[in-house]
Amino acid sequence: MQFVADLHLHSKYSRAVSQNMVLPIMAEWGRKKGIDILSTGDWTHPLWLREVRSQLEEKLEGLYTLKSQIPIRQLMDKSQLNSNEQNRNVQKKEPFFLLSTEIASIYKQGEKLRRIHNLVFAPNFETAEKINKELVRRGCNLHADGRPIIGISSKNLLEILLSIDKSILLIPCHVWTPHFGIYGSASGFDSLDEAFEELTPYVYGVETGLSSDPEMNWQMKELANRSILSFSDAHSPAKMGREATVFLENKNGISNEKITYDDIVKAIKREKDANLKIGYTIEFYPEEGKYHFSGHRNCTVVRGPEEIRKDGKICPVCKRQLTEGVLYRVSQLGDKLLAENRGDKMNSNNIKWYIDKTKKHPPFIKLVPLLEIVAEGMESTVTSPKVKEMFDNLCKELDSEINILLKIPIFEIQKIAGKRIAEGIDKVRKGEIDVDPGFDGEYGKVRIWRNSEIATEPKEGMAKTQLGLGF
């Protein structure tokens, strides 16, 4: 049994977020994408918290579902559905919601302005409300934005949270982002100890962010015994699940009708008696992230780490300092020798897995979102009606996006989507793609097919086995 979790999402109350980021639509997209546990996001905002409380009910301890929410297809007379459709409906259970939110701390420390974003998990609504009251008491304006900006340091925020309830979890998010990550070059720190001081032992994990992957974080010695988590930070339903953390059964068997908030927290804390463990993470290609390379977007200047070392950090066009990329920042803070611990293997579904040879961290996979694969395969855009129709049809017939990208045999995908899209998914599984790295707020550009390539038939005898971790 596995549980796919995306625990960093935003609501319609956050800036630059789609108005479709409301619970019913998020749940529907969660089913479509194959996500079992979603974040409510933004519960520090009073109006959103009221909305969330009115729409959710606690199904399991610390995990919520929509009240009386039944998928439309389940209202149909089962006699109208064939056996395959009935099986798919049984599998597509309602996703759970967990109370997590992002908080932005802007403060001065060590003669430098810090702008740090942290993810906060709460075990229930009562605890969430206590946190909100404490923040308001300290002068924080929670009405301004779903991701509030507070003048409290990361350390003091963690101290407040622990004083309210020890089961609250704080996770530094998108830790390498230049302006808003704990390791960020523009306003971050060089270590967790600098930021959290004596409370550092209570930081049990970090979120990679889109511009880094676990391998890059493995190079930080202080993360050797901490969880490396990945979530989407989605601002629209279609972006949900582009990064996710997959929890697996640990020693004791556990069904999705028994998991609790504490099970997830214990897994992140890596406690030995936990019912769950982090099995693997699903990663955006870090090159596709907005800050992977250094550069200036307005000047169309892009620099990799070696070019920065050779030519310096000054933009040759405007003569100002370039926005430092995540890859270069990792090279500054990380241990290069630890980078040699990465290995990779192909599993029976021809999926490329990246493995920590020291076994201190779980493996990960790099994927391209299905909408992007379909769009390039159809030589169109992700917003095109025909692309959306193909995406929806694939998810309907083959259960979910994650299922399609990881489990479904290529020949079955080809029956529905055609040769070229099936070939694109096969290439993504194998890691045979090109990416022009993102920089200075500009997303990287993925190319699954080179201009000279012609789509070919998928190989015969493609494995029909389901996804496993048998490397």
CORJOBEL-V998574 format. One record per backbone hydrogen bond with DSSP energy under -1.0 kcal/mol. NH is the residue of the N-H (numbers start at 1). CO is the residue of the C=O. Records with the same first field share a line. If there is no record, write none. Layout:
NH = CO / CO
This chain:
3 = 247
5 = 245
6 = 37
10 = 234
12 = 21
14 = 11
18 = 235
21 = 18
22 = 20
26 = 22
27 = 23
28 = 24
29 = 25
30 = 26
31 = 27
32 = 28
33 = 29
34 = 30
35 = 30
36 = 4
37 = 4
38 = 96
39 = 6
40 = 98
41 = 100
45 = 42
49 = 45
50 = 46
51 = 47
52 = 48
53 = 49
54 = 50
55 = 51
56 = 52
57 = 65
59 = 63
60 = 63
63 = 60
64 = 97
65 = 57
67 = 55
69 = 66
74 = 71
75 = 72
80 = 77
81 = 78
86 = 82
87 = 83
88 = 84
89 = 85
90 = 86
91 = 87
92 = 88
93 = 91
96 = 36
97 = 64
98 = 38
100 = 98
101 = 120
103 = 118
104 = 148
105 = 116
106 = 150
107 = 114
109 = 112
114 = 107
116 = 105
117 = 180
118 = 103
119 = 171
120 = 101
121 = 169
122 = 99
128 = 124
129 = 125
130 = 126
131 = 127
132 = 128
133 = 129
134 = 130
135 = 131
136 = 132
137 = 133
139 = 136
140 = 135
146 = 13
150 = 104
157 = 153
158 = 154
159 = 155
160 = 156
161 = 157
162 = 158
163 = 159
164 = 160
165 = 161
168 = 165
169 = 121
171 = 119
173 = 117
175 = 207
177 = 174
181 = 177
183 = 175
184 = 181
186 = 178
187 = 178
188 = 184
189 = 182
196 = 192
197 = 193
199 = 196
200 = 197
202 = 199
203 = 200
206 = 227
207 = 172
208 = 229
212 = 209
217 = 213
218 = 214
220 = 217
223 = 220
224 = 221
226 = 223
227 = 204
229 = 206
233 = 8
239 = 236
240 = 237
242 = 239
244 = 282
245 = 5
246 = 280
247 = 3
248 = 277
249 = 1
250 = 275
258 = 255
261 = 61
264 = 260
265 = 261
266 = 262
267 = 263
268 = 264
269 = 265
271 = 266
274 = 271
277 = 248
279 = 246
280 = 246
281 = 363
282 = 244
283 = 365
288 = 285
289 = 286
293 = 438
294 = 303
295 = 323
296 = 301
300 = 297
301 = 296
303 = 294
308 = 304
309 = 305
310 = 306
311 = 307
312 = 308
315 = 320
319 = 315
322 = 313
323 = 295
326 = 291
327 = 292
329 = 325
330 = 326
331 = 327
332 = 328
333 = 329
334 = 330
335 = 219
338 = 335
340 = 337
341 = 338
342 = 339
343 = 355
345 = 353
347 = 351
350 = 347
352 = 429
353 = 345
354 = 364
355 = 343
357 = 341
359 = 356
364 = 354
365 = 281
367 = 283
373 = 369
374 = 370
375 = 371
376 = 372
377 = 373
378 = 374
380 = 375
384 = 381
388 = 384
389 = 385
390 = 386
391 = 387
392 = 388
393 = 389
394 = 390
395 = 391
396 = 392
397 = 393
398 = 394
400 = 398
401 = 32
402 = 33
404 = 400
405 = 401
406 = 402
407 = 403
408 = 403
413 = 409
414 = 410
415 = 411
417 = 413
418 = 414
422 = 418
423 = 419
424 = 420
425 = 421
426 = 422
427 = 423
428 = 424
429 = 425
430 = 426
432 = 427
433 = 431
434 = 447
436 = 445
438 = 287
439 = 442
441 = 290
442 = 439
444 = 288
445 = 436
447 = 434
453 = 450
471 = 469
